[in-house]
Amino acid sequence: MKKMLTLALALVMALTLAACGGGQSGGDVDYVKEKGTLIVGMTDFAPMDYRDESGEWIGFDADMAKAFAKSLGVEVQFVEINWDNKAMELETKAIDAVWNGMTLTDDVKALMGTSEPYCMNAQVVVLSAALDWVAALTDVVVRHPILLISVVIGLIGVSVLTLRRLLKL
């Protein structure tokens, strides 16, 4: 089952990369095939992508990128990138693809070609199981303005908290 899912998702990515080439000779797929290597920009973000004890990239995204490269008949090379520079890395062809969980906002879609989403997630607040979470969250947000909420700058959590006026940078 895992192999079927991985292959199906790799097919989605192959069709997406083909679409980025616009069907023209010399598109993205042809470029990668001619090089013989798909260079994938990654960040260390377990369990989606991280390195094992030997330094090899593993995890959900790494497995999918490997399957996708195999479907193209090329090798895969992982490059750890600064997430803030992902669009520049793609534009300069330092990498061929960004393979990380990324929220597909309109801004992201305007910057780069994207696949269909292959993973759905949500923003959550983690509280002790012993608490009445509705009362606890309401109390914390309304009565305690010095609440510390951890988010990664540049990711969707910042947008959600800012929209709800809960984050002051």
N, C-alpha and C positions, 0 to 999 in steps of 0.2 A: 504494500500500500504506500509506504513512504517513497519507494522508487517511482511509482506511478505519479504521485503528487509532484515530486521533484521534476520528473520529465514533462509533465503537463505545464508546470510553471516555467520551465526552461523554454518550452514551445511558445508560451505567451511572450517571454522576453525576446525570443528570436524574431517573432513577428513584429514586435515593437521596434527592435533595432533595424529591421528591414524597412519599416515604415519611416524611420528617421532618415533613411537614405532617399526617400521619395521615389523609389522605384527606378532611379536613375543609375546608370553605370557609374561605378566609382562611389557608391553610397557607403554608409557606415559598415555594413556587413562585409562588402567587398574589401574595404580598407583593413578590417580586422583579419579577414581570411588571408589577404596578401602578406600581412605581417607575420601571420602564424601564431600570434599571441594576443589574447584579450587582457588588457591591463585594467585592473579593477581597483578603484579607490575605495578604501575601507577605513573605518575607525574602530578602535577596540571598544566594543559595546556588548559584553556578554549578556545573554546567551546567543544573541543574534550573530555576532562575529567577534572572535577573540583568538588568541594563540594558545596552542597546547604547550606542554613542557619542552617539546623540540622546536618550537617557534613556528609551527605550521598553522595557518589560518584554519579554524574550524568554526562550527556553528551553523545556524539555519541559513543565513545569507551566503556564507562561504560555500556551503554545500550546493546551493542553487547556482552560484556563479560557476562552480566547477562543472555542474551538469550542463549549464548553458554553453560554456566553452567547448565541452565535449560534443554537444549537438552541432556546433559550428566546425568541428574538426580541428580546433586550435588548442594551444596550451593556455593556461590561465596564470597570470602573474598578479599577485596582490601587492598594493602599495598603500602604506598607511598615510593618510592625508589629514591636513587640518580641515575640519568640517566647515569652517568659515570660508575656505578657499575652494570649495567643491566646484562651483561654476567656472572659476578661472582655470582650474585643473582640466576641466572638460574642454573649455574653449581653446586652450593652448595645446591640446592633445597630449598632455602629460599622462592622462588616463583616458581610457575609452568609455568607462562606465563608472558610476557611483553605485555601490551596492550596499546600502544601509537602509534601515527603517527610516523613512522620510515621510512626513505628512505632505500630501499632495495639495498644497494651497495653489491659488491662482498665480501667486508670485513665482512659486517653484516651476509650475507648468510653463510660464512665460520665459524662464531662464534656460530650460532644457527639455528635451524629449523624455517622456516617462512611459513606463509600462502601466498596465492596469494594476491596481493594488493587489498584492498577494498576501497581505496580512492586515487584519483590522484590529485596532486596539483603542483604548480610551484612557483619559486622564483620570486618576483616582486619588483619593486621600486615604491614607492608611491610619487607622486608629485602633486602640486596644479593643479586643472582643468584649471586654467587660463593660465598655461604655455604650450608652444609648447614642448611637452615632449621629442621629439628627440633632438631638439636643446638644451633644458635645461640639459638633461642627458649628452650629448656630452660635453657641456660647463663645467659642474660640474666635470666630470671625467678627462677631458683633462687639464683644466685650474686651477682647484682648488684641489691641492693635499691634502689639509687638510679636505676633505670631511669626515663627520662622517656617517658611515653606521652601523646600528645596526644588529648584527647577534648573534645567540646563539652558543657559542663555542661547538664543537662536533656535530653540525648538518650540513646539506647539504649546507646551505648558506655560511659557511666558505669555503667549497671546491669550490663552484662556484666562489666566489670572489678571492680566491687564484689562481685558474686556470686562471682567467682573469687578474691577477696581479693587482688587485684593493685593496687587503687587505695586510696590514703589521702588524703582531702581535708583 
